[in-house]
Amino acid sequence: MGRFLIYERDLIFIILTYLKGILDLLGKSRYQLSYETRENSAEFLNHIDENQGNQNIDFYHIVQAKKAIDEWFKKQEGTYQIKFIQTLLNDDDTGKNIKVIWYQIGESENATEVFTRLNMGKIPLVNAELVKALFLKSSNFTKEGKAAKHLQQLNIAQEWDVIEKRLQDDAFWYFISNKTTETNRIEFVLSLAARNLDGEGIIDSDKLKVFLQFNRLLSEKSADVVQEWLKIKQCYMTLEEWFNDRALFHVIGYLVSQDVAIDTLFDLSQTSKTKYTFRQSLINLVLKKSFGYQELNALPENWIDEALSTLTYDSGSKRLRSILLLFNIASLLSNPATNARFQFDKYKGDRWDIEHIRSVASEMPVQKEKQKAWLDNVISYISEDASFDIEGKKTEDNSKEQAIKKDAITLMDSTSFDNDQFEAIYMRVISHYDPRGDEDVDNSIGNLTLLDSSTNRSYKNAVFPIKRARIITLDKEATFVPLCTKNAFLKYYSKQVDKMLYWEPRDSQDHQRAMSEIILGFFCGKGVHQ
């Protein structure tokens, strides 16, 4: 089970619900729970429906707790449920290990600060839950009348739920964050809203800094909890606006992926006089992060061609990954007529390698397992490929391929896997599918692309047509493949496509030329100022 957050009173209530049959036999009943701001939660606890678990964050954690309790009891012996009831309810020695702690505070004491002090180091306090308690505390509402206060509390609680649920959408979350293990994502928005709050005397590394800032703010007599909540909501609404704007989604998503903090972008937005200047500032920031230039207006002539020509496989994966990702972003923005979006959630959920489109011939597999995997890819490709001429007759190429396949199968089936025989077949495959295999390795960026690590590890030494077939299969299966990776293997950038199964120097040059044109178009504002 994953981690979930739930109060002990709710957890015990769910356990008693699970044991309701035994309680009925003993003439016992559960206690009843009611909530000041979430009336539906009480009803849901009484009738837990797993199908409604995604309606809000409370329901989700209740369902997860129920599943964990179900699994735990199923692993116990049959009489354990009765023993458990006795431990909870008996008034003899068996039940004396259950205690209720009651802490009475003075009228002049702050309940929130006392709670924090007492529990520090005892339970894992979470900023979000503590801040939520602050904003829903009755004494923070200025409206007179219980009904009016309750309505304000209910409104904030419902809006909190909406924001939490939205942040659970990975497409939205990975647009604004690179973190994959956040259990309480609304804390991200709270941190944004708190960035300008008074932090004097609060250590930056304090895990509860955000809570302490809001607690100090709402403790002031002049504090208006409704207005302060509105500021938090406005932070979220800004993120939502950026997400829904296709151009901003891609540009900001790219910058976040390059470790530009969201609060930096918020500050940039607030200091920009117009939406146009904000977008232009974002483009300048992309230029700085990707190529190191400060201003678009100060760029030398032919700067993009010169910059790309200096990038090779040895330039470092981080630098290359940054440029190849920008190529994908710029390509998507170059066509404003499409609604296609880059999948930052899929991109950040996997590891991406910088891969040669035309493999490095010298990297012949050495280990037997990798040699067999390489042969298996060749056999599978030849089995699926059909080399026929326009009259439907098998071509000479097909005869060569079938001979390679036959020898590969024979070697795979042999009791002794001979390394010399593998090398002979390997050289025949290279000679057939990559006639230039003995030429120098092309390490230019025109021969490089992004490939997910699992595919790359399996097909790293494969010849171009086998890699190409694998990319086509992934695309057919709707597996995420970056647009420019797919375009390169399908030779969409190549001006001459008479040899679809070979990746030649001209293909690499055309690929790099397209990269130059599309990225230059991006920096000229194509697709961004729309």
DAJOCOR-V285361 format. One record per helix or strand of 2 or more residues. SS is the DSSP state (alpha for helix, beta for strand). FROM is the first residue (numbers start at 1). LEN is the number of residues. If there is no record, write none. Layout:
SS | FROM | LEN
SS | FROM | LEN
This chain:
alpha | 8 | 11
alpha | 20 | 6
alpha | 39 | 8
alpha | 50 | 3
alpha | 57 | 18
alpha | 80 | 10
alpha | 93 | 3
alpha | 111 | 9
alpha | 127 | 10
alpha | 138 | 3
alpha | 146 | 22
alpha | 170 | 7
alpha | 186 | 9
alpha | 209 | 11
alpha | 225 | 20
alpha | 246 | 12
alpha | 262 | 10
alpha | 275 | 17
alpha | 296 | 3
alpha | 303 | 7
alpha | 313 | 3
alpha | 317 | 17
alpha | 344 | 5
beta | 352 | 5
alpha | 368 | 17
alpha | 396 | 18
alpha | 419 | 15
alpha | 445 | 3
beta | 448 | 5
alpha | 453 | 7
alpha | 464 | 13
alpha | 483 | 7
alpha | 505 | 19
